[in-house]
Amino acid sequence: MAPTFITAVGRRKTSSASVRMTVASKSSVVVNGKTPKEYFKTAERAKIAEEALSAAESVEHYAVAAHIEGGGVASQADALRHAIARALIKAEPATRAKLKSAGFLTRDPRAKERKKPGLVKARKRKQWSKR
């Protein structure tokens, strides 16, 4: 028996998004109980979050319920895109080539560098004074 939903996890910096995707006649994306425009506040971030669905041309086929934690708004949108792309591959393996070429399947490894002892930040030093 086929599962009624597909789950996937996407990450970026300290954000993690878990997605539950179901087949539906009418498309809907819900992020922490809100629409993407309400949750992300800007249309640009909402578009980034839903980019994987439009790239796979599956916008009208799935209802997505997402739970996002950690990080900032920008990394949360990227984490959601990553999670949706991973879930789409489980649902439709043929979409893998499109999503891979768009770069939605690669987890972005960039994160904040740790602070080193004796420095102000990761690389910033105090101003050197000769006298």
C-alpha positions in Angstrom: 0.0 0.0 0.0 1.3 3.4 -1.0 1.9 5.9 1.8 -0.7 8.7 2.2 2.0 11.3 2.6 5.7 11.9 2.0 8.1 13.4 4.5 11.4 15.1 4.0 13.8 17.4 5.9 15.8 20.3 4.5 18.5 22.4 6.2 20.4 25.6 5.8 22.7 27.3 8.4 20.9 26.6 11.7 17.4 26.3 10.1 15.7 23.0 9.6 12.4 22.4 7.8 10.4 19.2 8.0 7.8 18.8 5.3 4.8 16.6 4.9 3.5 16.4 1.4 0.2 14.9 0.3 -1.4 14.5 -3.1 -4.2 16.9 -3.5 -6.5 18.3 -6.2 -5.9 21.9 -5.0 -2.4 23.1 -4.2 -1.6 24.6 -0.8 1.5 25.4 1.2 1.3 25.9 4.9 4.3 27.0 7.0 3.9 26.8 10.8 0.2 27.2 10.4 0.4 30.2 8.0 0.6 30.8 4.3 4.1 31.5 3.0 3.3 35.2 2.3 2.1 35.6 5.9 5.0 33.7 7.4 7.9 35.1 5.4 6.4 38.6 5.1 8.0 39.3 1.7 7.0 38.0 -1.7 10.6 37.2 -2.6 11.1 34.8 0.4 7.7 33.2 -0.3 8.7 32.7 -3.9 12.1 31.1 -2.9 10.3 28.7 -0.6 7.9 27.5 -3.4 10.6 27.5 -6.1 11.1 23.7 -6.1 7.4 23.1 -6.8 7.4 25.4 -9.8 10.7 24.1 -11.1 9.3 20.5 -11.1 6.0 21.8 -12.6 4.1 20.2 -9.7 2.5 23.3 -8.2 -1.1 22.0 -8.6 -0.5 18.4 -7.5 0.6 18.6 -3.9 -0.5 20.1 -0.5 2.6 20.9 1.6 2.6 21.3 5.4 5.9 22.5 6.8 7.3 23.0 10.2 10.4 25.3 10.4 12.7 25.9 13.3 15.9 27.9 13.9 17.9 30.5 12.0 16.6 33.6 10.3 13.9 34.2 7.6 16.3 33.8 4.7 17.8 30.5 5.8 14.3 29.2 6.7 13.1 29.9 3.1 16.1 28.0 1.7 15.6 25.1 4.1 12.0 24.9 3.1 12.9 24.8 -0.6 15.5 22.1 0.1 12.9 20.0 2.0 10.2 20.4 -0.7 12.8 19.4 -3.4 13.7 16.2 -1.4 10.0 15.3 -1.0 9.3 15.8 -4.7 12.1 13.3 -5.6 10.5 10.7 -3.4 7.1 11.4 -5.0 8.3 11.8 -8.6 11.8 10.4 -9.3 11.7 11.8 -12.8 12.0 15.4 -11.5 15.4 14.8 -10.0 17.3 16.1 -13.1 15.4 19.4 -13.1 15.8 19.9 -9.4 19.5 18.9 -9.4 20.3 21.3 -12.3 18.5 24.1 -10.5 20.6 23.4 -7.4 17.7 22.7 -5.0 19.0 19.3 -3.9 22.4 20.4 -2.6 22.5 21.4 1.0 24.3 24.8 1.3 27.2 24.1 3.7 28.0 27.7 4.4 27.5 28.6 8.1 28.9 31.1 10.5 32.5 30.5 11.4 33.3 30.0 15.1 34.9 32.7 17.2 38.6 32.1 17.9 40.2 32.9 21.3 41.9 36.2 21.5 39.9 37.7 18.6 36.8 39.9 18.6 34.9 37.7 16.0 36.0 34.7 13.9 38.7 36.7 12.1 38.4 40.3 13.3 41.2 41.5 15.6 41.5 44.4 17.9 43.3 47.4 16.4 47.0 47.1 16.8 48.7 50.0 18.6 52.4 50.6 18.3 52.6 52.8 21.4 
